[in-house]
Amino acid sequence: PYGLPLDETTIAEVMKDAGYRTTAIGKWHLGFCSENYTPTFRGFDSYQGYLIGAEDYFKHTRDWQHVEGYDFRNSSFEAKDILPPTAKGFIGTYSAYIFTQRAIDVATHHAAAYPTTPLFTYLPFQSVH
């Protein structure tokens, strides 16, 4: 399987051990060959974004050898389940706008639900390449 080895500690796991709530938003690209490689099984409490290395900014798909696949994941603020991709409501919206809004939504939810707990947000935007 391809991905960050499961015996490697992620920054999210370190931050959780320090008492933080954690969220990941944007590009993952550290493995998805099994659910255990995905962000919500690597220390993040929630995740929104894509798992493969690249995708269309608006359609959230990836073409490979003339086969197009949809890859956009969206967990709730408290759920681990991000497989299969079910977040079709974002088709047509530029990924940076989606990720920015998610960061705002997570921070707002966190402030209300966990006012005394720090929040760690990992936000690798797609458009920085």
C-alpha positions as CSV (number, residue, x, y, z in Angstrom):
1,P,0.0,0.0,0.0
2,Y,1.0,3.6,-0.7
3,G,0.9,6.2,2.0
4,L,2.5,7.5,5.1
5,P,3.4,4.4,7.1
6,L,0.8,3.8,9.8
7,D,3.5,3.6,12.5
8,E,4.5,7.2,11.8
9,T,3.1,9.8,14.1
10,T,1.3,12.7,12.5
11,I,1.3,16.3,13.7
12,A,-2.5,15.8,14.3
13,E,-1.8,13.0,16.8
14,V,0.8,15.1,18.6
15,M,-1.6,18.0,18.8
16,K,-4.4,15.8,20.1
17,D,-2.1,14.4,22.8
18,A,-1.4,18.1,23.8
19,G,-5.2,18.6,24.2
20,Y,-6.2,20.2,20.9
21,R,-9.1,19.4,18.7
22,T,-7.9,18.9,15.1
23,T,-9.2,19.4,11.6
24,A,-7.7,18.9,8.1
25,I,-9.0,20.8,5.1
26,G,-7.7,20.5,1.5
27,K,-5.2,18.2,-0.1
28,W,-4.3,15.0,1.8
29,H,-2.1,12.9,-0.6
30,L,-0.7,10.8,2.3
31,G,-2.6,7.7,1.4
32,F,-6.0,6.2,1.0
33,C,-5.4,2.6,0.1
34,S,-7.5,1.7,3.2
35,E,-9.5,3.8,5.6
36,N,-6.7,3.7,8.2
37,Y,-4.6,5.9,5.9
38,T,-7.2,8.7,5.7
39,P,-7.0,11.9,7.7
40,T,-9.7,11.1,10.3
41,F,-7.9,7.9,11.1
42,R,-4.5,9.7,11.4
43,G,-5.5,12.1,14.2
44,F,-7.9,14.5,12.7
45,D,-11.3,14.9,14.2
46,S,-12.8,16.1,10.9
47,Y,-11.8,16.4,7.2
48,Q,-12.9,18.1,4.0
49,G,-11.0,17.9,0.8
50,Y,-9.5,15.4,-1.6
51,L,-7.2,12.4,-1.1
52,I,-5.4,12.0,-4.4
53,G,-2.5,14.2,-5.5
54,A,-4.4,16.5,-7.9
55,E,-7.9,17.2,-9.2
56,D,-9.9,19.7,-11.1
57,Y,-10.5,22.9,-9.1
58,F,-14.2,23.1,-10.0
59,K,-15.4,19.6,-10.8
60,H,-13.3,17.9,-8.1
61,T,-12.5,15.0,-10.4
62,R,-9.3,13.5,-11.7
63,D,-8.8,12.2,-15.2
64,W,-6.5,9.2,-15.5
65,Q,-6.1,7.3,-18.8
66,H,-9.5,8.7,-20.0
67,V,-11.3,7.6,-16.9
68,E,-12.7,10.4,-14.7
69,G,-13.2,9.9,-11.0
70,Y,-14.8,12.1,-8.3
71,D,-12.7,12.7,-5.2
72,F,-14.1,15.2,-2.7
73,R,-14.7,14.1,0.9
74,N,-16.6,15.9,3.6
75,S,-17.0,14.6,7.2
76,S,-19.1,16.2,9.8
77,F,-17.3,18.1,12.6
78,E,-17.4,15.0,14.8
79,A,-17.3,12.0,12.3
80,K,-14.5,9.8,11.0
81,D,-16.4,8.5,7.9
82,I,-15.2,10.1,4.7
83,L,-15.4,7.0,2.4
84,P,-16.9,6.9,-0.2
85,P,-16.9,10.5,-1.5
86,T,-20.4,11.8,-1.1
87,A,-19.9,15.6,-1.2
88,K,-21.3,16.2,-4.7
89,G,-22.9,19.5,-3.6
90,F,-19.6,21.3,-4.2
91,I,-19.3,20.6,-8.0
92,G,-18.9,23.9,-9.8
93,T,-17.4,25.8,-6.8
94,Y,-13.7,26.7,-6.8
95,S,-11.8,24.6,-4.2
96,A,-10.2,27.6,-2.4
97,Y,-13.6,29.1,-1.7
98,I,-14.9,25.7,-0.4
99,F,-11.8,25.3,1.9
100,T,-11.9,28.8,3.2
101,Q,-15.6,28.5,4.1
102,R,-14.9,25.2,5.8
103,A,-12.2,26.8,7.9
104,I,-14.6,29.5,9.0
105,D,-17.3,26.9,9.7
106,V,-15.0,24.7,11.7
107,A,-13.7,27.7,13.8
108,T,-17.2,28.9,14.5
109,H,-18.4,25.4,15.5
110,H,-15.3,24.9,17.6
111,A,-15.7,28.2,19.5
112,A,-19.3,27.3,20.4
113,A,-18.8,23.6,21.2
114,Y,-15.3,23.7,22.7
115,P,-14.7,27.2,24.0
116,T,-11.8,26.2,26.3
117,T,-10.1,23.7,24.0
118,P,-7.5,24.9,21.5
119,L,-8.0,24.1,17.8
120,F,-5.3,22.9,15.3
121,T,-6.2,23.4,11.6
122,Y,-4.2,21.9,8.8
123,L,-5.1,23.7,5.6
124,P,-3.1,22.9,2.5
125,F,-4.8,24.8,-0.3
126,Q,-4.9,23.2,-3.7
127,S,-4.0,26.3,-5.7
128,V,-0.5,27.0,-4.2
129,H,1.3,24.8,-6.8
